[in-house]
């Protein structure tokens, strides 16, 4: 019960890594706010968790929506201990091929969403004497991949922002880290396959990108997020935990 009594928000909690994180946190005694742009998805996951969870429709690209999420959390539970900024997505394309509006929309979710979450959660944590923030970055924060320029840029920024915030708020008892997943068998991955003209070949290609020759699972990433969120990682701040099946070891 490594999160016993802790109040935890997970954005993008309605599917994939976010859902797995909500379920694992609840198993470890946490009280969960399942935040997702889809209220139906958030309510489904909250229902899986049970009485320890509430759902909130949250658009992380909208600062007012993020503030409403935090207000409901404090109104319901009276505190906030852990924030997992997990919501995000990717788009294909090189810099030349990426539409300006698509770039702005992706940055609004992947980067601004982390900024808003931290900007408004940190004062709440500060008042209680501390807390923990875990941001979802990616292996592409440290290595490049083809045809994902905007996504790579956004996740590199998340990693850099994590380090900066960790130093700014360490004296306030707030630890801020990020996790860097490799290629995960998630709803986003399934959308990539659905859009591909050669889905089976693409799946094999992406599996072979990992030294383990397989995709990761949302549950494997959730366990890494749990480590960063609980006291097992009490000496870690400003770090990036890479869980990628050996992708970046090559």
N, C-alpha and C positions, 0 to 999 in steps of 0.2 A: 504494500500500500504506500508507494513512494510519493503519491500526491494526495494523501489523506487530508480532506478538508480544504484543499486548494481550489480556488475558482479559476477556471481556465477558459479562454476564448480561443477557438480555432477558426480562422477564416478559410473559405473554400472547404468548409467542413462537410459539405453535402455529398462528396464523392472522392474516390481515389485515396491519395495520401491523407487528405483532411479527414475523411470518414474513418480510415484506419486509426488515425491519431485520436479522434474523439472516443472511439470504442476502447482503445488501450488506456487512455487517460482515465476513463470511467472505471475500468477494471482495477486501476491503481488508486482508486478512492477520490478522484477529482470530481468536482461539479463543473459541468460543461455548458458553455454557450456555443452552439453550433451555428456559425455565421456563414451564410452563402447567398449568392445573388438569386438563387432559386429557393423560395420559401418552401416549396413542396419537398425539395431534396433535403433541406435543413430539418424540416419536421419529420421526415422519414428517419433520418439518422438519430434525431432526438428521441424518437419513439423506440429505436433500437437500444438506446442507452437506458431509457427509463426515467424515473422521477428526478434523477440527478442532473437532467439536461433540459435546456430550453433552446428554442430555435429563434433565429433572428434573420430577417432578410436584410442583407448588407451588400451594398455596392461599394467596394473598397476604393474605387476611383473617385468617390464623392465624399468629401470630408464631413459633410453634415450627416451622411449615412453612417460613417464610422463613429462619429460622436454620439449618435443615437444608440448605436450598438453598445458603446461603453456605458452610457447612461442606464440603459436597461440592465446591463450586467450589475452595476453598483446598486441600482434600485432593488433588484431581485435578491442578490447575494450579499450586498454590503461591502464588497471588496473585489480586488482583482489581483491575482498572484502570478498568473502565467498568460502571456499572449503569444500565440503562434500565428505569425503572418505568413500564411500558406497560399492564399489565393493567387492564381496566376495562369497564364496560358502562353502559347507560342504561335507564331505565324511563319510560313516559309518565305524565302526570298533573300537575295543579296541586297546590299545597300541600294544598288541601282534599281533593283526590281521592287523594292518596298515602297508602297504608297505612303505619302506623308501622313495622311489621316490614319492609316493603319498603324504607323509608327507611334503616333500620339496616343491612340487608344491603348496600345499594348503598354507603353510606358505609364499611362495613367493607372493601369491595374498593377503591373508587376513592380513598379518602382514607387509611384505616388502612393499606392496602397500601403506599402511598408512605411513610408514617411508619415502618412496620416495616422496609421495605427500607433506608431511609436510616439509621435508628437503629442497625442492626446492620452495615451495610456501611461506614459512615464510620470506625469504629474500625479496621477492617481496612485501609482506604485510608490512614488516618493513620499506621499503623505503617510503611507503605512510602513515606511522604513525599508522598502525594497521590493523586488520582484524579479521575474525572469522573462525575457523575450527571446523567442526562437524564430528566425526568418528563414524561409525556404529559398535558397539560392539554387545552384546547379553546378555540375562539373564544368559547364561551359563558362563559369566565372574564371576558370584558370586555363582551359584549353579551348581552342576554337573548333567549331564544326561548320561544315558547309551549309549554305542555304538557310541559315537561321540568324542573320545579322542582328535583327532587332532583339530577338530573344537573348542572344549572347550578351549584347550590350546591357540589357536590363538586369540580367543576373550578375554580371560583373559589377554593376552599380550597387546591387543589393549587398554583395560581399564587402565592398568598400565602405558603404554606409554603415554596415554592421560594426566594422572595426572602429570607425570614427565615434559612433554612439557609445560603444563599450567604454572607450576612454573618457568620454564626456560624463558618463553617469556611474562609473565604478564606485566613486566615493559615496554615492547615494544608496549603495546596496543593491543596485540593479545590474544583473548580468545579462549581456546581450550577445548571442551567438547565432550562427547560421548553419544549416545543413546543406550539403551538396549531393543530391542524388544523381546517380547515373541514369541509364534508360530504364524506365519503370513501366510495367504493364498496367497502365492506368487508362481511364476514359479518354484522356488526351491522346495517348498512344493509339488507342483503337480508332479515334477519329483520323489520325494520320494514315493508318492502314486503309480506312474506308475511302479516303481521298486519293489513294494511290492507284495507278493503273496496273501495278504488279505487287499486290499486298504480301504475298507469300515470300517473294524475293526480298522485299523491303524488310520484312520481319527477320529473315535469316541474316541479312546484312547488319541490322541493328543489334541482334543478339550477339553476333561475332565481334561487335565493337567492345564488348566486355571480355576480359580475360577468362571469366567463368563461362563464356559462351551461352549465356542466358540473360533474360531480363530480370530486373529486380521486382519485388512485390511491394505494394503500398505498406503492408505490415512490416516489412524489413526497414523501411524508412521511418515508420512510426516509432519503432524501437529506438532508432537514433535520436529522434526528436524527444522521446521520453527521457533519454539519458541527459540531454542538454537542459531539459525542463526541471529535472529533479536535483536533489542534493548530491547525487552521485557525481555530478560535474561541478561541484562547488568551487573548484579552483580554475574553472574555465570561463573566460570572457574574451570577446573579440576574436574568437576562433571559428574556423569553418571545419565541420566534421564531414568528411567525404565518405559516402557509402555508395560505391559505384561498380562493384564486381570486378575491380581491377582495371577499369577503363583508362584512368589517368596514370597507371603504373607503367604503361607501355611507352 
